[in-house]
Amino acid sequence: MEIVVFGAGSLGSLIGGLLAREHDVILVGRDPHVRTVREEGLTVTGAYEFRVHPDVTTDGTGLAADLVIVTVKSFDTAEAARELATGSFEAVLSLQNGLENERVLAERLERVLAGTVTYGARLREPGLVACTGEGEIALGPPEGGESPPTERIAAAFRAADVKATAVEDVPRRLWLKLAINAGINPVTALARVRNGALVDGPGRETARAATLEAARVARAEDVGLTDREALSALDSVIDATGENRSSMLQDVEAGRRTEVDAINGAVVRSAADSAIDAPTNRHLLRLVRTWERGRDGRENASGGAADR
């Protein structure tokens, strides 16, 4: 299969690298990572140990492939859609955080699918990505139900030894992922701790409160997600990824813009639409935004450019 991975950061590089063992892959990213992969190949370490040599580019326009996997940050989705609309793809698969990416992509692209991914990844340096935890990918139509292309894509992933399943309950899975991220990401980012710090202590209670709010909002959106299921999944992820730094913590440590608007912000917006209060998510959203505003002020004072 010919596959474009649009967004060769941590997750995109890992997924692209895994798939490149079997398929023709093009990674779309930024220098110096792209330049290093072009010259030396992409090295994957951690749970896997190998090197591959996928095609790479910093220009996402005019591409053509059987599948494009979108792994950019949520705030870059609209720009990704504009660039990808200049190309041709049989299917588009979003493996991003948040709930609104598929809608944004579908404004310009056809045959948009949604997915969740539990692989852990961290870009150690240009050309080197670590798999910090083996996982799986579940994919299907954003509205749920069956879709023949999803099984073909899942089979292609499995051919590259990537655990993947075509599923019919994507809305529920997206909300469950959102509920988990709403609890783990902002708390670990604000406290500057790894996921395992939420096993017990004050951070655990805040994370659980945010997750419970998200589950309640999901039910208001007619998505069957019980409190028990949400909390059980939260505990399982924390236990399984105790040594991991959440994606939001990685962003904060690197001084980058976070995806808090796509995670806690999505919970707050959906709660408002359903006339539900989500005070923990709103509070976490405000705190992370406060950090981002201070970061932007520091960048402007030093002449630094904001992230795309």
C-alpha positions as CSV (number, residue, x, y, z in Angstrom):
1,M,0.0,0.0,0.0
2,E,1.2,3.5,-0.7
3,I,0.8,5.6,2.5
4,V,1.5,9.2,3.3
5,V,1.9,10.1,7.0
6,F,1.2,13.8,7.3
7,G,2.8,15.0,10.6
8,A,6.1,13.2,11.2
9,G,6.4,14.1,14.9
10,S,6.6,11.4,17.6
11,L,3.6,9.4,16.8
12,G,3.6,9.9,13.0
13,S,7.3,8.9,12.8
14,L,6.7,5.8,14.8
15,I,3.6,4.7,12.9
16,G,5.2,5.6,9.6
17,G,8.4,3.7,10.5
18,L,6.5,0.6,11.5
19,L,4.5,0.7,8.3
20,A,7.5,1.3,6.2
21,R,8.8,-2.2,7.0
22,E,6.1,-3.5,4.6
23,H,4.6,-0.6,2.6
24,D,5.7,2.4,0.5
25,V,5.6,5.3,3.0
26,I,6.1,9.1,2.6
27,L,6.7,11.1,5.8
28,V,5.7,14.7,5.7
29,G,7.4,16.7,8.5
30,R,9.8,19.5,9.3
31,D,13.6,19.9,9.2
32,P,15.9,18.9,10.7
33,H,14.0,15.7,11.3
34,V,13.1,15.3,7.6
35,R,16.7,16.1,6.5
36,T,18.1,13.5,8.9
37,V,15.7,10.8,7.8
38,R,16.5,11.5,4.1
39,E,20.3,11.3,4.7
40,E,20.5,8.6,7.4
41,G,17.1,6.8,7.6
42,L,14.6,6.6,10.5
43,T,15.8,4.7,13.5
44,V,13.1,3.2,15.8
45,T,14.2,2.2,19.3
46,G,12.5,1.1,22.6
47,A,10.0,-1.6,22.1
48,Y,11.4,-2.1,18.6
49,E,14.9,-1.9,17.2
50,F,15.2,-1.2,13.5
51,R,16.0,1.4,10.8
52,V,14.0,2.1,7.7
53,H,14.4,4.5,4.8
54,P,11.0,6.0,3.9
55,D,10.6,8.8,1.5
56,V,10.4,12.2,3.3
57,T,9.3,15.7,2.4
58,T,8.5,19.0,4.0
59,D,6.0,19.8,1.3
60,G,2.6,18.2,1.8
61,T,1.0,19.5,-1.4
62,G,0.3,17.5,-4.6
63,L,0.8,14.1,-3.1
64,A,-1.1,10.9,-4.1
65,A,-1.4,7.6,-2.2
66,D,-3.9,4.9,-1.3
67,L,-4.0,6.3,2.3
68,V,-3.0,9.4,4.1
69,I,-2.6,9.2,7.9
70,V,-3.0,12.5,9.6
71,T,-1.0,12.9,12.9
72,V,-0.5,16.6,13.1
73,K,-1.5,18.5,16.3
74,S,-5.2,19.4,16.3
75,F,-4.5,23.1,15.8
76,D,-2.8,22.3,12.5
77,T,-5.6,20.2,11.1
78,A,-7.1,23.0,9.0
79,E,-3.8,23.7,7.3
80,A,-3.2,20.0,6.8
81,A,-6.6,19.7,5.1
82,R,-5.7,22.6,2.8
83,E,-2.4,21.1,1.7
84,L,-3.8,17.6,1.3
85,A,-6.7,18.9,-0.8
86,T,-4.1,19.5,-3.6
87,G,-3.4,15.8,-3.8
88,S,-5.3,12.6,-4.3
89,F,-6.0,9.8,-1.7
90,E,-8.4,6.8,-1.6
91,A,-8.9,7.4,2.2
92,V,-7.9,9.7,5.0
93,L,-7.3,8.4,8.5
94,S,-7.1,10.8,11.5
95,L,-5.1,9.4,14.5
96,Q,-5.2,12.7,16.3
97,N,-6.3,13.9,19.7
98,G,-9.7,15.5,20.2
99,L,-13.2,15.2,18.6
100,E,-13.3,17.8,15.9
101,N,-10.5,16.8,13.5
102,E,-12.5,14.6,11.3
103,R,-15.1,17.3,10.7
104,V,-12.3,19.8,9.7
105,L,-10.7,17.3,7.4
106,A,-14.1,16.4,5.8
107,E,-14.6,20.0,4.8
108,R,-11.9,19.6,2.1
109,L,-11.3,15.9,1.8
110,E,-13.4,12.8,1.0
111,R,-13.6,9.4,2.7
112,V,-12.4,10.6,6.1
113,L,-12.0,7.9,8.8
114,A,-11.2,8.2,12.5
115,G,-9.0,6.1,14.7
116,T,-7.6,5.7,18.2
117,V,-4.0,4.7,18.9
118,T,-2.4,3.5,22.1
119,Y,1.2,3.2,20.9
120,G,3.5,5.4,23.0
121,A,6.1,7.5,21.1
122,R,8.8,10.1,21.7
123,L,11.0,11.8,19.2
124,R,14.4,11.7,20.9
125,E,16.3,13.6,18.3
126,P,16.1,14.2,14.5
127,G,15.9,10.8,12.8
128,L,15.4,8.9,16.1
129,V,12.0,7.9,17.5
130,A,11.4,5.7,20.6
131,C,8.4,3.4,21.0
132,T,7.7,3.9,24.7
133,G,4.9,1.3,24.7
134,E,3.4,-1.2,22.2
135,G,-0.3,-0.6,21.6
136,E,-3.0,-1.0,18.9
137,I,-5.0,1.0,16.4
138,A,-8.8,0.9,16.1
139,L,-10.3,2.6,13.1
140,G,-13.7,3.2,11.4
141,P,-16.1,5.8,10.2
142,P,-16.4,8.8,12.5
143,E,-20.1,8.3,12.8
144,G,-19.8,4.6,13.6
145,G,-20.9,1.6,11.7
146,E,-19.2,-0.6,9.0
147,S,-17.0,0.6,6.2
148,P,-15.2,-1.8,3.8
149,P,-12.1,0.4,3.4
150,T,-11.4,0.2,7.1
151,E,-10.9,-3.5,7.0
152,R,-8.6,-3.3,4.0
153,I,-6.6,-0.6,5.9
154,A,-6.5,-2.6,9.1
155,A,-5.3,-5.7,7.1
156,A,-2.5,-3.6,5.6
157,F,-1.4,-2.4,9.0
158,R,-1.4,-6.0,10.3
159,A,0.7,-7.0,7.4
160,A,3.4,-4.7,8.8
161,D,2.9,-6.2,12.3
162,V,1.0,-3.2,13.5
163,K,-1.9,-4.3,15.7
164,A,-5.0,-2.8,14.0
165,T,-8.8,-3.6,14.0
166,A,-11.7,-2.2,12.0
167,V,-14.4,-1.3,14.5
168,E,-18.0,-0.1,14.4
169,D,-18.0,1.9,17.7
170,V,-15.6,4.7,16.8
171,P,-17.6,7.5,18.5
172,R,-17.5,5.6,21.8
173,R,-13.8,5.0,21.4
174,L,-13.0,8.6,20.6
175,W,-14.9,9.8,23.7
176,L,-13.2,7.2,25.9
177,K,-9.8,8.4,24.6
178,L,-10.8,12.0,25.2
179,A,-11.9,11.2,28.8
180,I,-8.6,9.5,29.5
181,N,-6.6,12.3,27.9
182,A,-8.6,15.0,29.8
183,G,-7.6,13.4,33.0
184,I,-3.9,12.5,32.4
185,N,-2.6,15.2,30.0
186,P,-3.2,18.5,31.8
187,V,-2.5,17.2,35.3
188,T,0.8,15.7,34.3
189,A,1.7,18.8,32.2
190,L,0.9,21.3,35.0
191,A,2.6,19.2,37.7
192,R,5.6,18.2,35.5
193,V,5.3,14.5,36.4
194,R,5.1,11.2,34.5
195,N,1.9,9.3,34.2
196,G,2.7,7.1,37.1
197,A,2.4,10.0,39.6
198,L,-1.4,9.7,39.1
199,V,-1.6,6.2,40.6
200,D,-2.3,7.9,44.0
201,G,-2.1,11.3,45.6
202,P,-3.8,14.6,44.9
203,G,-3.2,14.4,41.2
204,R,-5.2,11.2,41.0
205,E,-8.4,12.8,42.3
206,T,-8.1,15.7,39.8
207,A,-7.6,13.4,36.9
208,R,-10.5,11.2,37.9
209,A,-12.8,14.2,38.3
210,A,-11.9,15.4,34.7
211,T,-12.5,11.9,33.3
212,L,-15.8,11.6,35.0
213,E,-17.0,14.9,33.6
214,A,-16.0,13.8,30.1
215,A,-17.9,10.5,30.5
216,R,-21.0,12.4,31.7
217,V,-20.8,14.7,28.7
218,A,-20.4,11.7,26.4
219,R,-23.7,10.2,27.7
220,A,-25.4,13.5,27.0
221,E,-24.1,13.2,23.4
222,D,-25.8,9.7,23.3
223,V,-22.5,7.9,23.6
224,G,-22.7,4.9,25.9
225,L,-19.8,5.4,28.3
226,T,-20.3,4.7,31.9
227,D,-18.4,6.2,34.8
228,R,-17.0,2.8,35.8
229,E,-15.7,2.1,32.2
230,A,-14.1,5.5,32.0
231,L,-12.4,5.3,35.4
232,S,-11.3,1.7,34.8
233,A,-9.7,2.7,31.4
234,L,-8.0,5.7,33.1
235,D,-6.5,3.5,35.8
236,S,-5.4,0.9,33.2
237,V,-3.6,3.5,31.0
238,I,-1.9,5.1,34.0
239,D,-0.7,1.7,35.2
240,A,0.5,0.7,31.7
241,T,2.2,4.0,30.9
242,G,3.6,4.9,34.3
243,E,7.0,5.8,33.0
244,N,5.7,7.8,30.0
245,R,5.6,11.5,29.7
246,S,2.2,12.5,28.3
247,S,2.1,14.4,25.0
248,M,1.0,17.6,26.8
249,L,3.9,17.3,29.3
250,Q,6.3,16.8,26.3
251,D,4.9,20.0,24.8
252,V,5.2,22.0,28.0
253,E,8.8,20.7,28.5
254,A,9.7,21.8,25.0
255,G,7.9,25.1,25.3
256,R,5.4,24.3,22.6
257,R,1.7,25.0,22.2
258,T,-0.4,22.2,23.7
259,E,-3.6,20.5,22.5
260,V,-5.5,21.5,25.6
261,D,-8.2,23.2,23.4
262,A,-8.8,19.9,21.6
263,I,-8.9,17.9,24.8
264,N,-10.3,19.7,27.8
265,G,-11.6,22.5,25.6
266,A,-13.6,19.9,23.6
267,V,-15.2,18.6,26.9
268,V,-16.0,22.1,28.0
269,R,-17.6,23.1,24.7
270,S,-19.6,19.9,24.4
271,A,-20.7,20.3,28.0
272,A,-22.0,23.8,27.3
273,D,-23.9,22.5,24.3
274,S,-25.6,20.0,26.5
275,A,-26.2,22.5,29.4
276,I,-23.8,20.5,31.6
277,D,-21.2,22.0,33.9
278,A,-17.6,20.7,33.6
279,P,-15.7,22.7,36.3
280,T,-12.6,20.5,36.5
281,N,-12.0,20.5,32.8
282,R,-12.7,24.2,32.6
283,H,-10.2,24.9,35.4
284,L,-7.5,22.7,33.8
285,L,-8.2,24.4,30.5
286,R,-7.7,27.9,32.1
287,L,-4.5,26.9,33.8
288,V,-2.9,25.4,30.7
289,R,-4.0,28.4,28.7
290,T,-2.4,30.7,31.3
291,W,0.9,28.8,30.8
292,E,0.6,29.1,27.0
293,R,-0.1,32.8,27.3
294,G,3.0,33.3,29.4
295,R,5.0,31.2,26.9
296,D,3.7,33.4,24.0
297,G,4.7,36.5,25.9
298,R,8.2,35.1,26.4
299,E,8.5,34.2,22.8
300,N,7.3,37.6,21.6
301,A,9.7,39.3,24.0
302,S,12.7,37.3,22.6
303,G,11.6,37.4,19.0
304,G,10.7,33.7,18.9
305,A,8.1,32.4,16.4
306,A,5.0,30.6,17.6
307,D,4.5,27.0,16.6
308,R,2.4,26.4,13.5
